Every structure is written in C-alpha cells, then in structure tokens.
Amino acid sequence: MKKLHKTKRKSHKKTIGKAPGTAGYVGDKNREVTDIEIYEYSKDHFEVIKTNDVEDSFKFKTTDQITWININGLNLTDEISKLGNFYDLHPLVMEDILNTDHRPKVDEYKDYLFIVLKMLYFNKEQQFTVEHISLIVGKNYVLTFQESEEDLFDPLRARLDNPESRIRTFGADYLAFALMDTIVDNYFAVVEDFGDKIETLEDQLFDENPIESTPQDIQALKREVLRIRRSVFPLREVISRIEKIENPIIEERTRDYFRDVYDHIIQINENIEIYRDMVWGLMDMYMTTVSNKMNNIMKVLTIIATIFIPLTFIAGIYGMNFDHMPELHYQYSYYILWGVMILVFLAMLYYFRRKGWL
C-alpha cells in the first residue's frame, strides 16, 4: 500500500481582517525562486523558454502565437502580483490563486476565464498529494499557477513539441481543455489506487493474524477519500458551466471535448461515492470481525466452564469432611469416581459437538 499520512491543515490566520482581494499565500509549500515555463506555439512554430524573472513573460501577451505560461511557486506573492497586474487580473482572482484551500470553480470575466481545480497525484515519496492549480484562459494565452514543480503535464509538453499534434492547430481554449483533461484522467489512476487499498484492507480484516494498525489505516483512508471527494466533486459543475458558457474564448469546436471531460467527471464521482461507502463499511466490518472473534473466545471459555461444573459438583460432594459417607471406604471408590468424571466429560463433549458448538 502506498503510504497514507495525516495532512497539516492550512492556516488562514494571516488573511483574517484583510480587505477582499488582498494577495496572501495560504499554503505550506515554500520556494526560494519562482520558476516560469513559457511555451509559445502555432502549427509551424514552437518555442520553450524557462526563466525565473516574471517580466520575461510580458512580451508574449501581444503575439499572434498561442502562449502557455506556467508559474511554479505561489509563496513569492510579489512576483505573482506583477504578472497579475500586467494581465489586468481582478484582485479577487489574485486572492483565489494564492488560496490553495479554495474549492474548484470557474469565473467569467471580460477578457478571460478563471478556473480553479485540484491536481491529485502520488509524489516522489509515494505520499498522496492534493495540489491547488489555477488557470487563466485568454484569447491566445493560458496562465497556470501551481505550488510546486511536480505536475502531470509532461505528456502534454511532448504533444506540444510534436508538429503533427492536434493541439498545435487549436486555440488557447483547447490548451485549457488539454490541461484539465490530463488532470481529470489522472483522477482515474488515483481513485483506482484507493480501490486497491480498500481491497487490501478487506483482506486484512479476514486474515487470521490481522495487522494491529488496520483500524488506523482505515481512518487514514477515510480522510484521504474525503479529500478526494472534496477536490473532485465540485469539478462536475465547473466543467458543465465551461461547456455551456457563451463566451468567444471557448470555440464551438472545443465544446465537444469539454463534454467528454464532463462524462469522465461523472464516472469518477460515481466511483468515489462507491469507494466512500466501502470505506465507511470497513470500520463496521472491522468491529464485526472483532466482535465475532470475541464471541468465539467467550464460547470456548463458556464450554470449558460448563464441562467443569458437573465435575466440580462431584468433586465438591466427595470433598466434604463427613464421617458417614459409605463410598469413601469402598476399595475402588477412587477409580470409580474417576471413571464417572471422565464419562461425564466425554458425554458433554459429544453433546456439544452434536449441537455444533465445537
């Protein structure tokens, strides 16, 4: 099983009391510099630029090519604010970009769409990670903001480098679809992995020698499934709105692709609900298993006690210190008593076995 860990809650204390739209990072991933990847492309052109200076991306706003600017590192708010000011992003958009605890959503503005969603994956240490990612989709550009350099977009980068790829002939809206589709497709892998964990825990519950940490593993799995549900469930409404939105940024030919992502989200949500019910049932199953084992132990102890009751009764009678007990003076009394006690013992074992109690 991949390692599950308890996540640290993000602190919102530093945003309390500030005016709406105040840019303040809410998260726990800190970087020393902001890494910026710039991809400019068209059907016959492709260029990649990597830099740490956000101003290097300003010149791409007015080009005729499609531009994807990917920013890694949200804790350096001054650099993010420079880019936001240059692209004339609303202050509330800037606030939501830096708030990594924000739920998935889509907002429509005059010149761009603002989309928030969650990227789910297992990091290099095989720990389950939920990363906040924001998209700004303009007429000929897409800006993406993410917390760290780890992402799922390497296959997409390879497609951009391929001049025969469909993405090179479409606009920025198709690039936004491709980014979202990559994230959603990985949801299937993450949900499937949690399904395997549930099956593993089910097998442990019925093992003769269960692992002591099983209840803790079940509780950790419950928390992770809730995190997945909280991250994925709102995306259904987001994709539905993008598909139906009346905005020239989303071309008609791209709507079919968003409709396909919507179908995937419905399927993923159904799987999550199934696994959530299964995880909730694991704890009940665990308690039932513990109760059954306890009942079996009590049954064995009860049978042993029941067998010794008549034997104790016989031993008690002939252990009394009366002078006039004729059996005590008979030559073979001791052996007869042992025979009677053994016969009672065997008779009771036979009776319990006939009843199916043994």
C-alpha positions in Angstrom: 0.0 0.0 0.0 1.2 3.5 -0.7 1.8 5.4 2.4 -1.0 7.5 3.8 -0.2 10.4 6.0 -2.0 12.9 8.1 -2.1 16.3 6.3 -1.4 19.5 8.1 -4.3 21.9 8.0 -3.6 25.2 6.2 -3.7 28.3 8.4 -6.0 31.2 7.4 -5.0 33.4 10.3 -2.8 35.7 8.2 -5.8 36.5 5.9 -8.2 37.4 8.7 -9.3 41.0 8.7 -7.7 41.9 5.4 -9.6 43.6 2.6 -11.1 41.3 0.0 -8.7 40.9 -2.9 -5.6 41.2 -0.8 -3.0 38.8 -2.2 -1.8 36.5 0.6 -0.5 33.0 0.2 -2.4 30.3 2.1 -0.4 27.0 1.8 2.6 25.2 3.2 4.9 24.8 0.1 7.7 27.4 0.0 10.1 28.1 -2.8 13.1 30.4 -3.0 12.5 31.4 -6.6 9.6 31.4 -9.0 10.1 29.0 -11.9 8.4 30.1 -15.1 7.9 27.9 -18.2 6.8 29.7 -21.3 5.6 27.7 -24.3 4.8 29.6 -27.5 3.4 27.7 -30.4 1.4 27.5 -33.6 1.1 24.9 -36.3 4.5 25.8 -37.7 6.2 27.3 -34.7 7.3 26.0 -31.2 9.5 27.7 -28.6 10.2 26.9 -25.0 11.7 29.5 -22.5 12.5 28.8 -18.9 13.2 31.7 -16.6 13.0 33.0 -13.0 12.1 36.5 -13.9 8.3 37.0 -14.4 8.9 40.1 -16.6 10.3 37.8 -19.3 6.8 36.6 -20.0 5.3 40.1 -20.6 6.3 40.3 -24.2 4.3 37.2 -25.1 0.9 38.7 -24.4 0.6 40.5 -27.7 2.0 37.8 -30.0 -0.1 36.0 -32.7 1.0 32.7 -31.3 -0.7 30.6 -28.6 1.2 31.1 -25.3 1.2 28.9 -22.2 2.9 30.4 -19.2 3.3 28.0 -16.3 4.3 29.5 -12.9 5.6 27.2 -10.1 5.7 28.7 -6.6 2.9 30.7 -5.1 4.6 31.8 -1.9 6.5 34.6 -3.7 3.4 36.8 -3.9 5.3 39.9 -5.3 6.2 38.0 -8.5 2.7 36.7 -8.9 1.3 40.1 -8.3 3.5 41.6 -11.1 2.1 39.1 -13.5 -1.4 39.7 -12.3 -1.1 43.4 -12.7 0.3 43.1 -16.2 -2.5 40.8 -17.4 -5.0 43.0 -15.5 -6.3 40.2 -13.3 -9.0 41.1 -10.8 -7.8 41.4 -7.2 -10.3 38.7 -6.1 -8.8 36.4 -8.8 -5.3 37.0 -7.4 -6.6 36.2 -3.9 -8.1 32.9 -5.1 -4.9 32.0 -7.0 -2.9 32.2 -3.8 -5.5 30.5 -1.6 -4.6 26.8 -2.0 -7.6 25.7 0.1 -10.1 27.2 -2.4 -12.7 24.8 -3.9 -12.8 24.2 -7.7 -14.8 26.8 -9.6 -14.9 28.9 -12.8 -15.4 32.7 -13.0 -16.1 34.6 -16.2 -14.5 38.0 -16.8 -14.5 40.3 -19.7 -11.2 39.1 -21.3 -10.6 35.8 -19.7 -11.9 32.8 -17.7 -10.6 32.0 -14.3 -10.6 28.3 -13.4 -9.6 26.6 -10.1 -9.2 22.9 -9.8 -7.1 20.3 -7.8 -4.4 18.1 -9.1 -4.2 14.7 -7.4 -1.1 12.5 -7.5 1.4 10.5 -5.5 4.6 12.4 -5.1 8.2 11.0 -5.2 7.8 9.8 -1.6 4.6 8.0 -2.7 2.5 10.3 -0.5 -0.9 11.3 -1.7 -0.8 14.9 -2.7 -3.6 17.4 -3.5 -2.2 20.5 -5.3 -4.0 23.7 -6.0 -3.8 24.8 -9.6 -5.4 27.9 -11.3 -5.9 28.6 -14.9 -6.4 32.0 -16.6 -7.7 31.3 -20.2 -7.5 34.3 -22.5 -7.9 34.7 -26.3 -4.5 33.4 -27.2 -2.9 32.6 -23.9 -3.2 30.3 -20.8 -1.6 31.1 -17.5 -1.3 28.3 -15.0 -0.3 28.7 -11.3 0.8 25.8 -9.2 2.5 25.3 -5.9 5.5 23.1 -6.9 7.3 21.9 -9.9 5.8 18.4 -9.7 2.9 18.0 -12.1 1.3 15.7 -14.6 1.9 17.7 -17.8 5.0 16.0 -19.3 2.9 14.1 -21.9 1.2 17.4 -22.8 4.6 19.1 -23.2 5.6 16.2 -25.6 2.4 16.8 -27.6 3.2 20.5 -27.9 6.6 19.6 -29.3 5.0 17.4 -32.0 4.1 19.4 -35.1 1.5 16.8 -36.1 -0.4 17.1 -32.8 -4.0 18.4 -32.9 -3.2 20.8 -30.1 -0.9 22.8 -32.4 -3.8 23.6 -34.7 -6.3 24.7 -32.0 -6.5 27.8 -29.8 -5.9 28.6 -26.2 -9.3 27.1 -25.2 -8.1 23.7 -26.4 -4.9 24.0 -24.4 -7.0 24.7 -21.3 -9.1 21.6 -22.2 -5.9 19.5 -22.6 -4.6 20.6 -19.2 -7.9 19.9 -17.5 -8.2 16.6 -19.3 -4.8 15.5 -18.1 -5.7 16.3 -14.5 -9.0 14.5 -14.8 -7.6 11.4 -16.4 -5.1 11.1 -13.5 -8.1 11.1 -11.2 -8.9 7.6 -12.5 -5.5 6.3 -11.6 -5.7 7.9 -8.1 -9.2 6.5 -7.4 -8.2 3.1 -8.7 -5.3 3.1 -6.4 -7.5 3.8 -3.4 -9.8 1.0 -4.6 -6.8 -1.4 -4.3 -6.1 -0.1 -0.8 -9.7 -0.8 0.2 -9.5 -4.4 -1.1 -6.2 -4.9 0.7 -7.8 -3.7 4.0 -10.7 -6.0 3.4 -8.3 -9.0 3.1 -6.6 -7.9 6.3 -9.8 -7.8 8.2 -10.5 -11.5 7.4 -6.9 -12.6 8.0 -6.3 -15.0 10.9 -3.5 -12.7 12.1 -4.6 -9.2 11.2 -2.3 -6.3 11.3 -2.6 -4.2 14.5 -2.6 -0.9 12.5 -5.6 -1.9 10.5 -8.1 0.5 12.3 -5.6 3.3 12.0 -5.2 2.5 8.2 -9.0 2.6 7.8 -9.2 6.0 9.5 -6.4 7.4 7.3 -8.1 6.0 4.2 -11.4 7.7 5.3 -9.6 11.1 5.5 -8.0 10.6 2.1 -11.2 9.6 0.4 -12.9 12.7 1.8 -10.1 14.9 0.5 -10.5 13.3 -3.0 -14.3 13.9 -2.9 -13.9 17.5 -1.7 -11.4 18.1 -4.5 -13.3 16.3 -7.4 -17.0 16.7 -6.6 -17.3 20.4 -7.4 -15.5 20.0 -10.7 -18.6 18.5 -12.2 -20.4 21.9 -12.0 -17.2 23.7 -13.2 -17.0 21.6 -16.4 -20.7 21.9 -17.1 -20.5 25.7 -16.9 -17.5 25.8 -19.2 -19.3 23.6 -21.7 -22.4 25.8 -21.8 -20.7 29.2 -21.3 -21.4 31.8 -24.0 -18.0 33.4 -24.4 -15.9 33.8 -27.6 -12.9 32.4 -25.7 -14.4 28.9 -25.9 -14.8 28.0 -29.5 -17.7 25.8 -30.7 -15.4 23.0 -31.9 -13.9 22.7 -28.4 -17.2 22.2 -26.6 -17.4 18.6 -27.6 -14.0 18.0 -25.8 -15.2 19.6 -22.6 -18.3 17.4 -22.8 -16.1 14.4 -22.9 -14.3 15.6 -19.7 -17.7 16.1 -18.1 -18.6 12.5 -18.8 -15.3 11.4 -17.2 -16.0 13.6 -14.1 -19.4 11.9 -13.7 -17.9 8.5 -13.8 -15.1 9.5 -11.4 -17.6 10.9 -8.9 -19.7 7.7 -9.1 -16.6 5.6 -8.3 -15.7 7.9 -5.4 -19.1 7.5 -3.9 -18.9 3.7 -4.2 -15.5 3.7 -2.6 -16.6 6.1 0.1 -19.4 3.7 1.1 -17.0 0.8 1.1 -14.6 2.7 3.4 -17.4 3.6 5.7 -18.3 -0.1 5.8 -14.7 -1.2 6.5 -14.9 0.1 10.1 -18.2 -1.6 10.7 -16.7 -4.8 9.2 -13.7 -4.4 11.5 -15.9 -4.0 14.6 -18.0 -7.0 13.5 -14.8 -9.1 13.0 -13.5 -8.1 16.4 -16.9 -8.9 18.0 -17.0 -12.3 16.2 -13.6 -13.2 17.5 -14.5 -12.1 21.0 -17.7 -14.2 20.7 -15.6 -17.3 19.7 -13.3 -16.8 22.6 -16.3 -16.4 25.0 -17.9 -19.6 23.5 -14.7 -21.6 24.2 -14.4 -20.3 27.7 -18.2 -21.0 28.4 -17.9 -24.5 27.1 -14.9 -25.2 29.3 -16.7 -23.7 32.3 -19.8 -25.8 31.5 -17.8 -29.0 31.3 -16.2 -28.4 34.7 -19.4 -27.5 36.5 -20.6 -31.2 37.0 -17.0 -32.3 37.6 -16.7 -29.6 40.3 -20.0 -30.7 41.7 -18.9 -34.3 42.1 -15.5 -33.3 43.5 -17.3 -30.9 45.9 -19.6 -33.7 47.2 -16.8 -36.1 47.9 -14.6 -33.5 49.2 -16.9 -32.9 52.2 -15.5 -34.0 55.6 -18.4 -36.2 56.8 -17.6 -39.4 58.7 -20.5 -41.5 57.4 -20.0 -41.5 53.6 -20.0 -45.2 52.6 -18.4 -44.6 49.1 -15.3 -43.2 50.8 -14.5 -46.5 52.4 -15.1 -48.7 49.4 -11.8 -50.1 47.9 -12.4 -48.9 44.3 -14.2 -45.7 45.0 -11.3 -43.5 43.8 -11.2 -45.3 40.4 -15.0 -45.4 40.0 -15.1 -41.6 40.7 -12.5 -41.0 38.0 -14.5 -43.1 35.6 -17.7 -41.3 36.3 -16.0 -37.9 35.8 -14.3 -39.0 32.6 -17.7 -40.4 31.3 -19.4 -37.1 32.1 -16.6 -35.2 30.4 -16.9 -37.3 27.2 -20.7 -37.2 27.2 -20.7 -33.4 27.4 -18.1 -33.1 24.6 -20.3 -35.4 22.4 -23.4 -33.4 23.2 -21.6 -30.0 22.3 -20.4 -31.5 19.1 -23.8 -32.8 18.1 -25.1 -29.2 18.7 -22.4 -27.8 16.5 -20.9 -25.7 19.3 -17.5 -27.4 18.9 
